[in-house]
Amino acid sequence: MAVQGVTPAYVRELAAAGYPRLSAGQITAMRIHGVNGDFIRRVKSRWGFRPNASELIEMKLTGFDGDVRQPPKPPVAPRPPVIANPPNVLN
């Protein structure tokens, strides 16, 4: 977990934000995707509900920053590769 930046301070931050009983996998995923105590508090104060760990991660993945006025960004679809000189498939 240390490789992903999960420290005792980070675990205490999540607990202080209302998430004291998360699994190691949930804590690691939240850390990897940038969910922190400040983000959790913004979501809870502006939306008035307590999302679970998966919902918080999903909010971060879609680009949502906890602001009511900002709708989540849709995921970006990958572009197909560009072929500089495509072969002539008709001949």
C-alpha positions in Angstrom: 0.0 0.0 0.0 2.9 2.3 0.6 3.8 2.2 -3.1 0.4 3.8 -3.9 1.0 6.5 -1.2 -1.3 5.1 1.4 0.0 6.3 4.7 -1.4 6.1 8.3 -2.2 9.9 7.9 -4.2 9.2 4.8 -6.2 6.4 6.5 -6.9 8.8 9.5 -8.0 11.5 7.0 -10.6 9.1 5.5 -11.7 8.1 9.0 -12.1 11.7 10.0 -14.2 12.3 6.9 -16.6 9.6 8.0 -15.1 6.4 6.5 -13.4 4.6 9.4 -14.0 1.0 8.2 -12.7 0.6 4.6 -11.0 -2.4 3.3 -7.3 -2.2 2.2 -8.5 -2.5 -1.5 -11.0 0.4 -1.1 -8.4 2.6 0.6 -5.8 1.9 -2.1 -8.3 2.6 -4.9 -9.4 5.8 -3.3 -5.8 6.9 -2.9 -4.9 6.0 -6.5 -7.9 8.0 -7.9 -7.4 11.1 -5.7 -10.3 10.7 -3.3 -9.3 12.6 -0.1 -10.9 14.0 3.0 -11.5 17.4 1.4 -13.2 15.9 -1.6 -15.4 13.7 0.6 -16.4 16.7 2.8 -17.3 18.8 -0.3 -19.5 16.0 -1.7 -21.2 15.4 1.6 -21.8 19.1 2.3 -23.0 20.1 -1.2 -25.0 17.0 -2.0 -26.3 16.1 1.5 -25.7 12.4 1.3 -22.9 10.0 2.2 -21.8 8.1 -1.0 -20.0 4.8 -0.5 -16.4 4.2 -1.5 -17.2 3.0 -5.0 -19.4 6.0 -5.7 -16.7 8.4 -4.5 -14.2 6.7 -6.8 -16.6 6.9 -9.7 -17.2 10.6 -9.1 -13.5 11.2 -9.3 -13.1 9.0 -12.4 -15.7 11.1 -14.2 -14.0 14.3 -13.3 -16.6 15.5 -10.7 -15.0 17.7 -8.1 -17.9 17.9 -5.6 -19.4 21.1 -6.9 -23.1 21.1 -7.5 -22.8 23.5 -10.5 -20.3 21.3 -12.3 -21.9 18.2 -14.0 -19.6 15.2 -14.2 -17.6 14.9 -17.4 -18.4 12.1 -19.7 -15.6 9.5 -20.3 -13.5 10.2 -23.3 -13.6 7.5 -26.0 -10.2 6.5 -27.5 -9.6 7.6 -31.0 -8.9 5.1 -33.7 -5.3 5.1 -35.0 -4.6 7.1 -38.1 -2.9 5.3 -41.0 -0.7 7.6 -43.0 -0.9 5.6 -46.3 -3.7 3.1 -46.1 -3.4 0.1 -48.5 -5.7 0.1 -51.4 -8.1 -2.8 -50.5 -10.3 -2.5 -53.6 -7.6 -3.7 -56.1 
